Amino acid sequence: MFDATLGAHGTYTTEHFVLRLSPRTHELVDALTRGQTEGYDIGELFQAYSTYLHETVHWWQHMGSTAGLILSLAYPAQIYGSMEFLQTFARGAGGVKPIKAWAHKAMVDGKTHSDPVLAAANVAVNNALDISFYKQLACSPKAVLALERTPYFESVGHSYLKTYGETVHAITGSCDLTEGQFPDPGLWDPQFLELQLRRCEGFYHSSRPPYAEVGIQEIFEGQARFCQIQFLASSGGPELLQTYRDQGYFTPVYVNAFELFLRLTGIEWPERHDSPVVGLFLLVCDLAINPTRGFPLDIESFEDFICDVDPGARFTRLCLAAAESPELAQAVQTFSALEYEQVAARLTDRCGYDDPRTGLDAVIRLLGDKGPVDALMEEHRTFAYASVNVPVRVMVSHYIAFCRDKRRRPEFFCWPGIWMAGNNFTPEAGSLFISHLSLFQDRDDTEQIFPRAVRGRSPENINKLVNTFFGGMLVFDLALQWVLEPGPFRYDFKWLTGHSENAGLIAIAKRQFEHFYGLDPDTCIPIASPDTPGAQGPS
């Protein structure tokens, strides 16, 4: 019976876009949500709901923050911009897998980039790898030390450029946006070529820019953990942080960002959950994961692109800016919108970053265009999404809706644990929370993914959404396997259905792959790279 999440109280998975809870957490959250709490321990109920809030914050991070949206859409972007090249490869080389090994062997055998099939293969492989490198670097900046030993790795700046370029291209193309609504990555290449020629640090091969001690993963986890603790304490739980330390809440991944924040600012560990220091830390996290240049605003200084958009670099610079203005350590007293705006303006101005309202306003101004954005937001209202690149359309529409509400109530989304509990809780806060719950989650007795029932959206549209959303994701998954992964295709879709046997779903995924690329994936011949023992070419 209990095939739902058992290894943790809850999880959110980046590439599956799914919030999962343990069976017991499901039961407790449902009881508290329905108001049927008789027979339950009140402390356990709030503990379960704090887990639910923690994982919902992860959904907000991945869907509502700029860096999180880029990270989330980097997965489909690894394939989106390469589809025509993959079709060219399929027509010219037939069914071989992985393309990376075929391209390597072709070059060893003397083919050059003048060969259109090899050129197409190299574009697909390089796009997939460059974006993969970005994901590794954004999550853990120290990954650069290992990537430098990888022959396919060009530079940090190159990986960041390709990821932003391909992802913004996917957003613009999938959402039918018009010129000027978001930046045009096609205009960036000459500027980055100039940085390479000038040998600017981080933008040419073998150059290593300074890297941060923490990346987006530790920032995400620190932010979600302190939001969870603030909710628990505001709901009548322990108010002292030491109690949560004793209970095991501060294992390294959850506290590394906070400890770096304290070290860089020179501030001592605060005693209470509602200390202004905790408020400042959460605000710094919010600013760190919401760069504005490259998306939604155009790049202003190409030389500063890495430190402008890298979450770990932003986090570090914002902490140092806070250290230069020690009075900010006591600035967050009531967790208000005014405090958010005043402190954010001080920190971003000192760092040379855009005020967060600038980025939010740029997104909100797209509304009312009587064109593609309004059409997209009508799809968001009804869930009747056009059946083209549905994952991208869904995520972008939710991002726009999130920006709209965050511009109005920035304090709620920065400090949700404060505003979702105790005397601060209001019907408006509850409505905001419900409006931005995750789209997909499991149930208490299965790993299968279910769409959340949402008021105002018909069951037919909701069911169609989950089918088209994850149908698109399966095609991206198979294409990425085709480009990079050795061996035959894997059809492990238990994460989606909760079942080990998925013959019907596998058949659908294969048909979609064949529709796009003209190949039956089961006929693709696995080959090994020439530098791998036992390597062979296609037979």
Phi, psi and omega in degrees: 000317190268077178262004178283190184297117182246341184276354182201164176293328179191157177214158167230129183254127187299310188274353175254346177061036188235134172264127180239143177232153175292158179306317181292320179296319175305311183300315183290318179297318179297319180296317181291321180295321180280347184077017180255074190255003181297133180090353179259150174283125185298323179296321179291325178298312181290328175299316179296318182291330177295324175296318177300316176297315180305311182288328175294323175300323176297320176298315177301318181299317184281332183256325190259342176266154181296310181296323179293321178295317178299316180296317181294315184277352175299329181296303175294332180294337178299336182246326189310309184283355183252002189300316179295323179292323178293323177295320176298317180297316181300319179292327186268328186246345180076201188271089172232154184208135358274158179299325180303315180291320178300315182296320179298313180296321180299319179290322176298324180280000173105000176292151179240175182291351175288341177286120187297328180289316177295320179299317178296318179298316182295322177299312182297316181293313183294321177299313182297317182288317181301318180288324175299319178297319178301314182299320178294317183291319180294321181285322182214095185305331181290352176301340180301330182296323177278323183295330179299339179269002180265124185297337182276349184277122181270299179191165178299313182299322179296315180296320180292319178299311183297321182293311178298317182297311182291323182288316178295323175299318178295320179296311182297314181290317182291329183260007176058034184288153181267165182302132176093350180287322169229166182302155179256102181298341179296343180269357187273331191305315180300324180293319180286329174297321178297320178297322177296314182295324178280355180055051175285138185304128178095354186240007175225161186301135177076004176270141182237108177287163174303140180239151185281161179280336179232154178241192187295329181297313181288328175294313177304312185290321177296317179298312182294323181293316181288329172297318179298314181296319179297324176294313181300313181294320180289344179266011179104004179279186180303141182262343184267134181295331179300325179298318180290326175298315181296332181272002174088019180285342188248051169291161194310312186297335182270347186235351183301316181295319180294319180292324175295318176304314180295319182294317182287329180271345182074025181262144177281157175306127177286160180273321191249159179294330183258021176299144174304333179294318177295319177300318179294319179301313181295327177291320177298317177302315181301315180291324183296324185265011180233061172296161182240336185277139187091322174190126004274352180260157179289164180286130181264314179236105183295326180296332182264011188302316184298308183287343176284327188246340182289122183301320180294319178295318179297316180302314181298313182294323179292323176297316179295324176295321177295325178295328180284348177231073188301339179295340179292342178297339179245014188281333182265098182253321184244002178057046185262166176297320180297317178296318178303310186293320182291314181291318179300318180296320180296313184292314182293324178296319180292329181273349186079020177266164175287143169303138183302332179295333180296314179293316180298317180296324180297323178287314184296328180296341178290335180293146181085017181281354183054029182218226188295324181289315177297323178295318178297318182287335172291322174297320178297322182292322186257342188068017175269069184284141172301141189275047178228120180048052186302317181304320181290315180300318181296311184294320181293320179295322177290324177298315181296316179297321179296315179301319180300314181284326179292325178298328181277324183227064183298328183293326180295316184279342175276321184232059185297330179296331177285319189269354180258009185213162173062210183290343180282342184291135178226162175304326179295319178298316178298321179294319178298317181297313181296324181296337185236035172287160181298150181287322189232139174206169177272185174238176189289345185239009183200153173279349184304142181272135178234142173284146179283133175290125184236131180301136178090356178241127187290151176303325180296315180292323180295315180293320177297322180300311183295325180291315182286325180299306185280338170299317176297320181294325179294322178295318177300319182297313181294321180295321180292322174300317181300321183286318194241330194266130178289163177085178179290167178295144173258138179237057182267092184249021179300328180299336183267320187255340185082002182240148178283328180260121184223053186302317181296315180293321178298319179297320178296314181300319179295317180297319179295319178300315180294325178298317183282323191241357177072019182232138168279118185301332181288346178268356180289132184269119177293132176232161179249155177293147181303337181269008180259134178306136180079015183294148176210158178275177179294140181268000000 
